[in-house]
């Protein structure tokens, strides 16, 4: 038997949200949104761990001093490694029609940064198909193509990224932006593959309210169609409310899946009082995701 350690939830101190979890080599990483008023969201911290138990804070891996067009509302990082470079995609400025902002991309030589603006401008800065350009997730398909899922305001788009992440390029059918919004979608898209199937996940409900939750679909293609199957994560009157905007870490070594998410403690009512948590995510024999039970303390081997 492996060593059993107690995983405490929340896993890090402070108000954070929208966590992007990933495993680089043997190290687990979490990149969250700093949860505060929009005008104070001008940086992002990161956290690393070798055992899912003890987390090290890496302060200000990116901030608005290195992204000249971003003034506020730096949200929901998406991260990946390509070659010897590390990329961090982010939303900034909470843009509306005619405003400056959108989805940006930054690059660094180490997971902990510092990250520098790759383009000097947003990667996507317009509202297409009704989707506010926020909450991006970048997915590497089995053929090496990179797709980005994004969108707030109840609409989700998919775009194909150029191999150097400097722009988007047409998908196989010639379209640049394809809307793939599933039933009840609000924001926070996420994609992963398991046993040849595409698992698409998203958040529903209002992020400031107790009913925030995560649902999913399974498809045979990265562009769907995505038919809602079930709720994966939601509030628990014994644990927390507002559970959503998640990501998934797959530990290939032991084939464990972990859902990283934010939730609102029961004694908190403030919209920005959100904490980052992690719980194991399991599947049934048919490959369906079992409902996640939120914990204060779970055993990780």
Helices and strands as residue ranges (DSSP letters): E 5-8, E 16-24, E 27-34, G 38-40, E 43-49, E 56-63, E 75-82, E 85-92, E 102-108, E 116-117, E 137-140, E 146-150, E 157-161, E 168-169, E 178-179, E 187-194, E 197-204, E 213-219, E 230-233, E 240-251, E 256-265, E 275-280, E 297-300
